[in-house]
Amino acid sequence: MTQPTPAHTRICPNCDGFPSVAIDTGTHHRNGTRKTLRISCPACRGTGHTKATIARRARVAA
């Protein structure tokens, strides 16, 4: 059976590759759109990827 090719980039273990989220505040702008806050992952700084050294440290610690 063939094995899938691993990704060439390291996915952030904290956000699992989804680095930014939009959180609804519950209020609206005057034009009717919702006010949202965009929050980025603090570990990868919103990139979704980590450096190889960080991924190796996480693997050794586990």
Predicted model as a PDB file, atoms N, CA, C, CB and O in Angstrom, pLDDT in the B-factor column:
MODEL        1                                                                  
ATOM      1  N   MET A   1       0.846  -1.176   0.000  1.00 62.00           N  
ATOM      2  CA  MET A   1       0.000   0.000   0.000  1.00 62.00           C  
ATOM      3  C   MET A   1       0.889   1.237   0.000  1.00 62.00           C  
ATOM      4  CB  MET A   1      -0.961  -0.001   1.219  1.00 62.00           C  
ATOM      5  O   MET A   1       1.888   1.290   0.717  1.00 62.00           O  
ATOM      6  N   THR A   2       0.534   2.201  -0.783  1.00 72.00           N  
ATOM      7  CA  THR A   2       1.334   3.422  -0.858  1.00 72.00           C  
ATOM      8  C   THR A   2       1.088   4.300   0.355  1.00 72.00           C  
ATOM      9  CB  THR A   2       1.021   4.195  -2.141  1.00 72.00           C  
ATOM     10  O   THR A   2       0.016   4.259   0.958  1.00 72.00           O  
ATOM     11  N   GLN A   3       2.078   5.085   0.702  1.00 73.00           N  
ATOM     12  CA  GLN A   3       1.985   5.999   1.831  1.00 73.00           C  
ATOM     13  C   GLN A   3       1.837   7.417   1.308  1.00 73.00           C  
ATOM     14  CB  GLN A   3       3.224   5.878   2.753  1.00 73.00           C  
ATOM     15  O   GLN A   3       2.439   7.761   0.291  1.00 73.00           O  
ATOM     16  N   PRO A   4       1.046   8.250   1.983  1.00 74.00           N  
ATOM     17  CA  PRO A   4       0.916   9.637   1.538  1.00 74.00           C  
ATOM     18  C   PRO A   4       2.220  10.395   1.744  1.00 74.00           C  
ATOM     19  CB  PRO A   4      -0.226  10.336   2.287  1.00 74.00           C  
ATOM     20  O   PRO A   4       2.972  10.120   2.679  1.00 74.00           O  
ATOM     21  N   THR A   5       2.472  11.327   0.880  1.00 67.00           N  
ATOM     22  CA  THR A   5       3.660  12.163   0.986  1.00 67.00           C  
ATOM     23  C   THR A   5       3.459  13.173   2.113  1.00 67.00           C  
ATOM     24  CB  THR A   5       3.958  12.884  -0.360  1.00 67.00           C  
ATOM     25  O   THR A   5       2.441  13.864   2.138  1.00 67.00           O  
ATOM     26  N   PRO A   6       4.415  13.274   3.052  1.00 65.00           N  
ATOM     27  CA  PRO A   6       4.259  14.245   4.131  1.00 65.00           C  
ATOM     28  C   PRO A   6       4.307  15.674   3.602  1.00 65.00           C  
ATOM     29  CB  PRO A   6       5.344  14.042   5.186  1.00 65.00           C  
ATOM     30  O   PRO A   6       4.919  15.946   2.569  1.00 65.00           O  
ATOM     31  N   ALA A   7       3.668  16.565   4.308  1.00 59.00           N  
ATOM     32  CA  ALA A   7       3.644  17.974   3.912  1.00 59.00           C  
ATOM     33  C   ALA A   7       5.056  18.551   3.963  1.00 59.00           C  
ATOM     34  CB  ALA A   7       2.692  18.788   4.829  1.00 59.00           C  
ATOM     35  O   ALA A   7       5.857  18.161   4.812  1.00 59.00           O  
ATOM     36  N   HIS A   8       5.360  19.472   3.063  1.00 66.00           N  
ATOM     37  CA  HIS A   8       6.677  20.084   3.026  1.00 66.00           C  
ATOM     38  C   HIS A   8       6.826  21.173   4.074  1.00 66.00           C  
ATOM     39  CB  HIS A   8       6.948  20.650   1.654  1.00 66.00           C  
ATOM     40  O   HIS A   8       7.940  21.616   4.353  1.00 66.00           O  
ATOM     41  N   THR A   9       5.737  21.602   4.649  1.00 68.00           N  
ATOM     42  CA  THR A   9       5.786  22.611   5.703  1.00 68.00           C  
ATOM     43  C   THR A   9       5.284  22.004   6.992  1.00 68.00           C  
ATOM     44  CB  THR A   9       4.954  23.859   5.326  1.00 68.00           C  
ATOM     45  O   THR A   9       4.477  21.075   6.977  1.00 68.00           O  
ATOM     46  N   ARG A  10       5.750  22.514   8.085  1.00 78.00           N  
ATOM     47  CA  ARG A  10       5.327  22.039   9.401  1.00 78.00           C  
ATOM     48  C   ARG A  10       4.090  22.807   9.836  1.00 78.00           C  
ATOM     49  CB  ARG A  10       6.465  22.197  10.445  1.00 78.00           C  
ATOM     50  O   ARG A  10       4.101  24.037   9.877  1.00 78.00           O  
ATOM     51  N   ILE A  11       3.037  22.096  10.158  1.00 84.00           N  
ATOM     52  CA  ILE A  11       1.804  22.728  10.617  1.00 84.00           C  
ATOM     53  C   ILE A  11       1.930  23.019  12.108  1.00 84.00           C  
ATOM     54  CB  ILE A  11       0.563  21.824  10.327  1.00 84.00           C  
ATOM     55  O   ILE A  11       2.431  22.195  12.873  1.00 84.00           O  
ATOM     56  N   CYS A  12       1.477  24.185  12.505  1.00 85.00           N  
ATOM     57  CA  CYS A  12       1.543  24.605  13.903  1.00 85.00           C  
ATOM     58  C   CYS A  12       0.723  23.649  14.769  1.00 85.00           C  
ATOM     59  CB  CYS A  12       1.033  26.062  14.065  1.00 85.00           C  
ATOM     60  O   CYS A  12      -0.452  23.422  14.478  1.00 85.00           O  
ATOM     61  N   PRO A  13       1.311  23.083  15.825  1.00 84.00           N  
ATOM     62  CA  PRO A  13       0.567  22.160  16.671  1.00 84.00           C  
ATOM     63  C   PRO A  13      -0.482  22.847  17.553  1.00 84.00           C  
ATOM     64  CB  PRO A  13       1.524  21.399  17.537  1.00 84.00           C  
ATOM     65  O   PRO A  13      -1.398  22.191  18.049  1.00 84.00           O  
ATOM     66  N   ASN A  14      -0.354  24.147  17.748  1.00 86.00           N  
ATOM     67  CA  ASN A  14      -1.312  24.859  18.598  1.00 86.00           C  
ATOM     68  C   ASN A  14      -2.610  25.187  17.888  1.00 86.00           C  
ATOM     69  CB  ASN A  14      -0.696  26.125  19.109  1.00 86.00           C  
ATOM     70  O   ASN A  14      -3.688  25.064  18.471  1.00 86.00           O  
ATOM     71  N   CYS A  15      -2.516  25.607  16.628  1.00 86.00           N  
ATOM     72  CA  CYS A  15      -3.725  26.004  15.896  1.00 86.00           C  
ATOM     73  C   CYS A  15      -4.108  25.001  14.816  1.00 86.00           C  
ATOM     74  CB  CYS A  15      -3.528  27.369  15.269  1.00 86.00           C  
ATOM     75  O   CYS A  15      -5.143  25.157  14.168  1.00 86.00           O  
ATOM     76  N   ASP A  16      -3.286  23.973  14.613  1.00 85.00           N  
ATOM     77  CA  ASP A  16      -3.536  22.910  13.633  1.00 85.00           C  
ATOM     78  C   ASP A  16      -3.687  23.450  12.214  1.00 85.00           C  
ATOM     79  CB  ASP A  16      -4.783  22.136  14.015  1.00 85.00           C  
ATOM     80  O   ASP A  16      -4.438  22.894  11.413  1.00 85.00           O  
ATOM     81  N   GLY A  17      -2.976  24.530  11.905  1.00 83.00           N  
ATOM     82  CA  GLY A  17      -2.995  25.082  10.552  1.00 83.00           C  
ATOM     83  C   GLY A  17      -4.092  26.093  10.276  1.00 83.00           C  
ATOM     84  O   GLY A  17      -4.202  26.584   9.152  1.00 83.00           O  
ATOM     85  N   PHE A  18      -4.912  26.420  11.276  1.00 87.00           N  
ATOM     86  CA  PHE A  18      -5.949  27.447  11.128  1.00 87.00           C  
ATOM     87  C   PHE A  18      -5.557  28.620  12.022  1.00 87.00           C  
ATOM     88  CB  PHE A  18      -7.388  26.890  11.504  1.00 87.00           C  
ATOM     89  O   PHE A  18      -6.046  28.725  13.147  1.00 87.00           O  
ATOM     90  N   PRO A  19      -4.675  29.509  11.536  1.00 89.00           N  
ATOM     91  CA  PRO A  19      -4.037  30.500  12.398  1.00 89.00           C  
ATOM     92  C   PRO A  19      -4.877  31.701  12.788  1.00 89.00           C  
ATOM     93  CB  PRO A  19      -2.842  30.981  11.743  1.00 89.00           C  
ATOM     94  O   PRO A  19      -4.558  32.359  13.778  1.00 89.00           O  
ATOM     95  N   SER A  20      -5.930  32.013  12.061  1.00 89.00           N  
ATOM     96  CA  SER A  20      -6.728  33.199  12.372  1.00 89.00           C  
ATOM     97  C   SER A  20      -8.195  32.836  12.477  1.00 89.00           C  
ATOM     98  CB  SER A  20      -6.526  34.286  11.308  1.00 89.00           C  
ATOM     99  O   SER A  20      -8.708  32.018  11.714  1.00 89.00           O  
ATOM    100  N   VAL A  21      -8.855  33.455  13.431  1.00 89.00           N  
ATOM    101  CA  VAL A  21     -10.293  33.257  13.595  1.00 89.00           C  
ATOM    102  C   VAL A  21     -10.969  34.613  13.724  1.00 89.00           C  
ATOM    103  CB  VAL A  21     -10.599  32.369  14.832  1.00 89.00           C  
ATOM    104  O   VAL A  21     -10.346  35.582  14.158  1.00 89.00           O  
ATOM    105  N   ALA A  22     -12.225  34.684  13.353  1.00 90.00           N  
ATOM    106  CA  ALA A  22     -13.017  35.903  13.514  1.00 90.00           C  
ATOM    107  C   ALA A  22     -14.069  35.633  14.575  1.00 90.00           C  
ATOM    108  CB  ALA A  22     -13.677  36.351  12.159  1.00 90.00           C  
ATOM    109  O   ALA A  22     -14.884  34.721  14.435  1.00 90.00           O  
ATOM    110  N   ILE A  23     -14.048  36.422  15.628  1.00 91.00           N  
ATOM    111  CA  ILE A  23     -14.978  36.252  16.741  1.00 91.00           C  
ATOM    112  C   ILE A  23     -16.025  37.347  16.660  1.00 91.00           C  
ATOM    113  CB  ILE A  23     -14.239  36.286  18.113  1.00 91.00           C  
ATOM    114  O   ILE A  23     -15.699  38.532  16.601  1.00 91.00           O  
ATOM    115  N   ASP A  24     -17.280  36.938  16.659  1.00 92.00           N  
ATOM    116  CA  ASP A  24     -18.407  37.871  16.601  1.00 92.00           C  
ATOM    117  C   ASP A  24     -18.587  38.514  17.970  1.00 92.00           C  
ATOM    118  CB  ASP A  24     -19.715  37.149  16.153  1.00 92.00           C  
ATOM    119  O   ASP A  24     -18.658  37.809  18.976  1.00 92.00           O  
ATOM    120  N   THR A  25     -18.663  39.857  18.024  1.00 90.00           N  
ATOM    121  CA  THR A  25     -18.814  40.560  19.291  1.00 90.00           C  
ATOM    122  C   THR A  25     -20.279  40.699  19.705  1.00 90.00           C  
ATOM    123  CB  THR A  25     -18.173  41.930  19.199  1.00 90.00           C  
ATOM    124  O   THR A  25     -20.568  41.065  20.844  1.00 90.00           O  
ATOM    125  N   GLY A  26     -21.199  40.412  18.794  1.00 91.00           N  
ATOM    126  CA  GLY A  26     -22.619  40.526  19.112  1.00 91.00           C  
ATOM    127  C   GLY A  26     -23.218  41.879  18.772  1.00 91.00           C  
ATOM    128  O   GLY A  26     -24.426  42.070  18.913  1.00 91.00           O  
ATOM    129  N   THR A  27     -22.401  42.817  18.329  1.00 93.00           N  
ATOM    130  CA  THR A  27     -22.904  44.137  17.947  1.00 93.00           C  
ATOM    131  C   THR A  27     -22.799  44.320  16.442  1.00 93.00           C  
ATOM    132  CB  THR A  27     -22.130  45.253  18.679  1.00 93.00           C  
ATOM    133  O   THR A  27     -22.181  43.509  15.753  1.00 93.00           O  
ATOM    134  N   HIS A  28     -23.408  45.390  15.933  1.00 93.00           N  
ATOM    135  CA  HIS A  28     -23.429  45.642  14.503  1.00 93.00           C  
ATOM    136  C   HIS A  28     -22.890  47.036  14.196  1.00 93.00           C  
ATOM    137  CB  HIS A  28     -24.849  45.485  13.953  1.00 93.00           C  
ATOM    138  O   HIS A  28     -22.973  47.948  15.019  1.00 93.00           O  
ATOM    139  N   HIS A  29     -22.331  47.181  12.985  1.00 92.00           N  
ATOM    140  CA  HIS A  29     -21.958  48.498  12.472  1.00 92.00           C  
ATOM    141  C   HIS A  29     -23.233  49.206  12.005  1.00 92.00           C  
ATOM    142  CB  HIS A  29     -20.911  48.381  11.300  1.00 92.00           C  
ATOM    143  O   HIS A  29     -24.296  48.588  11.945  1.00 92.00           O  
ATOM    144  N   ARG A  30     -23.135  50.480  11.680  1.00 94.00           N  
ATOM    145  CA  ARG A  30     -24.312  51.231  11.213  1.00 94.00           C  
ATOM    146  C   ARG A  30     -24.882  50.672   9.916  1.00 94.00           C  
ATOM    147  CB  ARG A  30     -23.953  52.694  11.017  1.00 94.00           C  
ATOM    148  O   ARG A  30     -26.084  50.779   9.674  1.00 94.00           O  
ATOM    149  N   ASN A  31     -24.040  50.082   9.086  1.00 95.00           N  
ATOM    150  CA  ASN A  31     -24.534  49.551   7.814  1.00 95.00           C  
ATOM    151  C   ASN A  31     -25.121  48.145   7.945  1.00 95.00           C  
ATOM    152  CB  ASN A  31     -23.415  49.538   6.797  1.00 95.00           C  
ATOM    153  O   ASN A  31     -25.556  47.566   6.950  1.00 95.00           O  
ATOM    154  N   GLY A  32     -25.138  47.593   9.151  1.00 92.00           N  
ATOM    155  CA  GLY A  32     -25.770  46.299   9.396  1.00 92.00           C  
ATOM    156  C   GLY A  32     -24.812  45.125   9.472  1.00 92.00           C  
ATOM    157  O   GLY A  32     -25.218  44.027   9.853  1.00 92.00           O  
ATOM    158  N   THR A  33     -23.557  45.329   9.121  1.00 92.00           N  
ATOM    159  CA  THR A  33     -22.608  44.221   9.213  1.00 92.00           C  
ATOM    160  C   THR A  33     -22.204  44.007  10.664  1.00 92.00           C  
ATOM    161  CB  THR A  33     -21.361  44.489   8.337  1.00 92.00           C  
ATOM    162  O   THR A  33     -22.288  44.916  11.490  1.00 92.00           O  
ATOM    163  N   ARG A  34     -21.771  42.809  10.952  1.00 93.00           N  
ATOM    164  CA  ARG A  34     -21.398  42.481  12.329  1.00 93.00           C  
ATOM    165  C   ARG A  34     -19.988  42.951  12.646  1.00 93.00           C  
ATOM    166  CB  ARG A  34     -21.511  40.977  12.568  1.00 93.00           C  
ATOM    167  O   ARG A  34     -19.109  42.943  11.784  1.00 93.00           O  
ATOM    168  N   LYS A  35     -19.780  43.362  13.898  1.00 93.00           N  
ATOM    169  CA  LYS A  35     -18.449  43.710  14.370  1.00 93.00           C  
ATOM    170  C   LYS A  35     -17.764  42.419  14.795  1.00 93.00           C  
ATOM    171  CB  LYS A  35     -18.504  44.747  15.549  1.00 93.00           C  
ATOM    172  O   LYS A  35     -18.313  41.645  15.579  1.00 93.00           O  
ATOM    173  N   THR A  36     -16.560  42.191  14.271  1.00 93.00           N  
ATOM    174  CA  THR A  36     -15.805  40.996  14.608  1.00 93.00           C  
ATOM    175  C   THR A  36     -14.396  41.374  15.039  1.00 93.00           C  
ATOM    176  CB  THR A  36     -15.764  40.026  13.419  1.00 93.00           C  
ATOM    177  O   THR A  36     -13.878  42.433  14.685  1.00 93.00           O  
ATOM    178  N   LEU A  37     -13.797  40.488  15.803  1.00 93.00           N  
ATOM    179  CA  LEU A  37     -12.409  40.628  16.205  1.00 93.00           C  
ATOM    180  C   LEU A  37     -11.617  39.543  15.494  1.00 93.00           C  
ATOM    181  CB  LEU A  37     -12.245  40.533  17.760  1.00 93.00           C  
ATOM    182  O   LEU A  37     -12.015  38.378  15.517  1.00 93.00           O  
ATOM    183  N   ARG A  38     -10.508  39.899  14.865  1.00 91.00           N  
ATOM    184  CA  ARG A  38      -9.661  38.907  14.222  1.00 91.00           C  
ATOM    185  C   ARG A  38      -8.532  38.571  15.182  1.00 91.00           C  
ATOM    186  CB  ARG A  38      -9.109  39.422  12.852  1.00 91.00           C  
ATOM    187  O   ARG A  38      -7.754  39.442  15.570  1.00 91.00           O  
ATOM    188  N   ILE A  39      -8.450  37.309  15.560  1.00 92.00           N  
ATOM    189  CA  ILE A  39      -7.452  36.839  16.508  1.00 92.00           C  
ATOM    190  C   ILE A  39      -6.516  35.872  15.790  1.00 92.00           C  
ATOM    191  CB  ILE A  39      -8.121  36.160  17.739  1.00 92.00           C  
ATOM    192  O   ILE A  39      -6.970  34.966  15.092  1.00 92.00           O  
ATOM    193  N   SER A  40      -5.211  36.064  15.962  1.00 91.00           N  
ATOM    194  CA  SER A  40      -4.211  35.192  15.354  1.00 91.00           C  
ATOM    195  C   SER A  40      -3.563  34.318  16.414  1.00 91.00           C  
ATOM    196  CB  SER A  40      -3.145  36.016  14.614  1.00 91.00           C  
ATOM    197  O   SER A  40      -3.486  34.699  17.582  1.00 91.00           O  
ATOM    198  N   CYS A  41      -3.100  33.148  16.006  1.00 89.00           N  
ATOM    199  CA  CYS A  41      -2.430  32.207  16.905  1.00 89.00           C  
ATOM    200  C   CYS A  41      -1.142  32.851  17.423  1.00 89.00           C  
ATOM    201  CB  CYS A  41      -2.124  30.851  16.177  1.00 89.00           C  
ATOM    202  O   CYS A  41      -0.322  33.303  16.624  1.00 89.00           O  
ATOM    203  N   PRO A  42      -0.950  32.902  18.746  1.00 89.00           N  
ATOM    204  CA  PRO A  42       0.259  33.520  19.275  1.00 89.00           C  
ATOM    205  C   PRO A  42       1.513  32.671  19.067  1.00 89.00           C  
ATOM    206  CB  PRO A  42       0.080  33.797  20.738  1.00 89.00           C  
ATOM    207  O   PRO A  42       2.619  33.211  19.055  1.00 89.00           O  
ATOM    208  N   ALA A  43       1.366  31.373  18.904  1.00 86.00           N  
ATOM    209  CA  ALA A  43       2.533  30.503  18.741  1.00 86.00           C  
ATOM    210  C   ALA A  43       3.188  30.679  17.375  1.00 86.00           C  
ATOM    211  CB  ALA A  43       2.133  29.045  18.934  1.00 86.00           C  
ATOM    212  O   ALA A  43       4.412  30.779  17.284  1.00 86.00           O  
ATOM    213  N   CYS A  44       2.384  30.717  16.313  1.00 86.00           N  
ATOM    214  CA  CYS A  44       2.940  30.837  14.954  1.00 86.00           C  
ATOM    215  C   CYS A  44       2.790  32.237  14.389  1.00 86.00           C  
ATOM    216  CB  CYS A  44       2.268  29.845  14.023  1.00 86.00           C  
ATOM    217  O   CYS A  44       3.199  32.501  13.258  1.00 86.00           O  
ATOM    218  N   ARG A  45       2.204  33.137  15.171  1.00 85.00           N  
ATOM    219  CA  ARG A  45       1.992  34.536  14.781  1.00 85.00           C  
ATOM    220  C   ARG A  45       1.134  34.670  13.525  1.00 85.00           C  
ATOM    221  CB  ARG A  45       3.329  35.220  14.557  1.00 85.00           C  
ATOM    222  O   ARG A  45       1.360  35.549  12.692  1.00 85.00           O  
ATOM    223  N   GLY A  46       0.147  33.782  13.404  1.00 85.00           N  
ATOM    224  CA  GLY A  46      -0.803  33.895  12.316  1.00 85.00           C  
ATOM    225  C   GLY A  46      -0.368  33.317  10.987  1.00 85.00           C  
ATOM    226  O   GLY A  46      -0.997  33.598   9.966  1.00 85.00           O  
ATOM    227  N   THR A  47       0.700  32.508  10.963  1.00 85.00           N  
ATOM    228  CA  THR A  47       1.143  31.924   9.699  1.00 85.00           C  
ATOM    229  C   THR A  47       0.582  30.523   9.483  1.00 85.00           C  
ATOM    230  CB  THR A  47       2.657  31.881   9.650  1.00 85.00           C  
ATOM    231  O   THR A  47       0.384  30.110   8.341  1.00 85.00           O  
ATOM    232  N   GLY A  48       0.321  29.786  10.561  1.00 85.00           N  
ATOM    233  CA  GLY A  48      -0.158  28.409  10.448  1.00 85.00           C  
ATOM    234  C   GLY A  48       0.950  27.389  10.352  1.00 85.00           C  
ATOM    235  O   GLY A  48       0.698  26.184  10.335  1.00 85.00           O  
ATOM    236  N   HIS A  49       2.191  27.874  10.289  1.00 83.00           N  
ATOM    237  CA  HIS A  49       3.345  26.984  10.154  1.00 83.00           C  
ATOM    238  C   HIS A  49       4.347  27.270  11.260  1.00 83.00           C  
ATOM    239  CB  HIS A  49       4.010  27.147   8.767  1.00 83.00           C  
ATOM    240  O   HIS A  49       4.374  28.367  11.819  1.00 83.00           O  
ATOM    241  N   THR A  50       5.163  26.284  11.567  1.00 80.00           N  
ATOM    242  CA  THR A  50       6.218  26.465  12.555  1.00 80.00           C  
ATOM    243  C   THR A  50       7.552  26.145  11.919  1.00 80.00           C  
ATOM    244  CB  THR A  50       5.978  25.582  13.798  1.00 80.00           C  
ATOM    245  O   THR A  50       7.614  25.557  10.839  1.00 80.00           O  
ATOM    246  N   LYS A  51       8.597  26.526  12.580  1.00 73.00           N  
ATOM    247  CA  LYS A  51       9.937  26.167  12.126  1.00 73.00           C  
ATOM    248  C   LYS A  51      10.206  24.718  12.510  1.00 73.00           C  
ATOM    249  CB  LYS A  51      11.016  27.118  12.736  1.00 73.00           C  
ATOM    250  O   LYS A  51       9.580  24.198  13.434  1.00 73.00           O  
ATOM    251  N   ALA A  52      11.103  24.080  11.833  1.00 61.00           N  
ATOM    252  CA  ALA A  52      11.412  22.674  12.088  1.00 61.00           C  
ATOM    253  C   ALA A  52      11.943  22.467  13.501  1.00 61.00           C  
ATOM    254  CB  ALA A  52      12.426  22.163  11.071  1.00 61.00           C  
ATOM    255  O   ALA A  52      11.677  21.427  14.103  1.00 61.00           O  
ATOM    256  N   THR A  53      12.683  23.423  14.044  1.00 50.00           N  
ATOM    257  CA  THR A  53      13.258  23.254  15.381  1.00 50.00           C  
ATOM    258  C   THR A  53      12.154  23.224  16.435  1.00 50.00           C  
ATOM    259  CB  THR A  53      14.261  24.387  15.689  1.00 50.00           C  
ATOM    260  O   THR A  53      12.254  22.463  17.397  1.00 50.00           O  
ATOM    261  N   ILE A  54      11.118  24.023  16.279  1.00 51.00           N  
ATOM    262  CA  ILE A  54      10.017  24.038  17.238  1.00 51.00           C  
ATOM    263  C   ILE A  54       9.259  22.712  17.156  1.00 51.00           C  
ATOM    264  CB  ILE A  54       9.062  25.238  16.969  1.00 51.00           C  
ATOM    265  O   ILE A  54       8.873  22.159  18.186  1.00 51.00           O  
ATOM    266  N   ALA A  55       9.044  22.202  15.950  1.00 48.00           N  
ATOM    267  CA  ALA A  55       8.338  20.945  15.784  1.00 48.00           C  
ATOM    268  C   ALA A  55       9.142  19.788  16.370  1.00 48.00           C  
ATOM    269  CB  ALA A  55       8.043  20.694  14.308  1.00 48.00           C  
ATOM    270  O   ALA A  55       8.565  18.872  16.957  1.00 48.00           O  
ATOM    271  N   ARG A  56      10.460  19.817  16.220  1.00 53.00           N  
ATOM    272  CA  ARG A  56      11.295  18.761  16.800  1.00 53.00           C  
ATOM    273  C   ARG A  56      11.230  18.790  18.309  1.00 53.00           C  
ATOM    274  CB  ARG A  56      12.742  18.901  16.340  1.00 53.00           C  
ATOM    275  O   ARG A  56      11.149  17.734  18.935  1.00 53.00           O  
ATOM    276  N   ARG A  57      11.263  19.973  18.920  1.00 54.00           N  
ATOM    277  CA  ARG A  57      11.180  20.073  20.375  1.00 54.00           C  
ATOM    278  C   ARG A  57       9.861  19.516  20.892  1.00 54.00           C  
ATOM    279  CB  ARG A  57      11.344  21.524  20.817  1.00 54.00           C  
ATOM    280  O   ARG A  57       9.827  18.838  21.919  1.00 54.00           O  
ATOM    281  N   ALA A  58       8.781  19.802  20.183  1.00 55.00           N  
ATOM    282  CA  ALA A  58       7.476  19.293  20.606  1.00 55.00           C  
ATOM    283  C   ALA A  58       7.428  17.783  20.494  1.00 55.00           C  
ATOM    284  CB  ALA A  58       6.355  19.917  19.771  1.00 55.00           C  
ATOM    285  O   ALA A  58       6.820  17.125  21.339  1.00 55.00           O  
ATOM    286  N   ARG A  59       8.059  17.213  19.465  1.00 55.00           N  
ATOM    287  CA  ARG A  59       8.060  15.770  19.281  1.00 55.00           C  
ATOM    288  C   ARG A  59       8.891  15.094  20.363  1.00 55.00           C  
ATOM    289  CB  ARG A  59       8.594  15.406  17.892  1.00 55.00           C  
ATOM    290  O   ARG A  59       8.503  14.032  20.850  1.00 55.00           O  
ATOM    291  N   VAL A  60      10.026  15.679  20.757  1.00 54.00           N  
ATOM    292  CA  VAL A  60      10.889  15.109  21.774  1.00 54.00           C  
ATOM    293  C   VAL A  60      10.211  15.180  23.135  1.00 54.00           C  
ATOM    294  CB  VAL A  60      12.240  15.833  21.805  1.00 54.00           C  
ATOM    295  O   VAL A  60      10.331  14.246  23.928  1.00 54.00           O  
ATOM    296  N   ALA A  61       9.504  16.264  23.419  1.00 54.00           N  
ATOM    297  CA  ALA A  61       8.851  16.439  24.706  1.00 54.00           C  
ATOM    298  C   ALA A  61       7.672  15.487  24.895  1.00 54.00           C  
ATOM    299  CB  ALA A  61       8.384  17.864  24.852  1.00 54.00           C  
ATOM    300  O   ALA A  61       7.337  15.137  26.027  1.00 54.00           O  
ATOM    301  N   ALA A  62       7.051  15.073  23.819  1.00 53.00           N  
ATOM    302  CA  ALA A  62       5.862  14.209  23.925  1.00 53.00           C  
ATOM    303  C   ALA A  62       6.203  12.781  24.207  1.00 53.00           C  
ATOM    304  CB  ALA A  62       5.057  14.274  22.673  1.00 53.00           C  
ATOM    305  O   ALA A  62       5.309  11.944  24.321  1.00 53.00           O  
TER     306      ALA A  62                                                      
ENDMDL                                                                          
END                                                                             
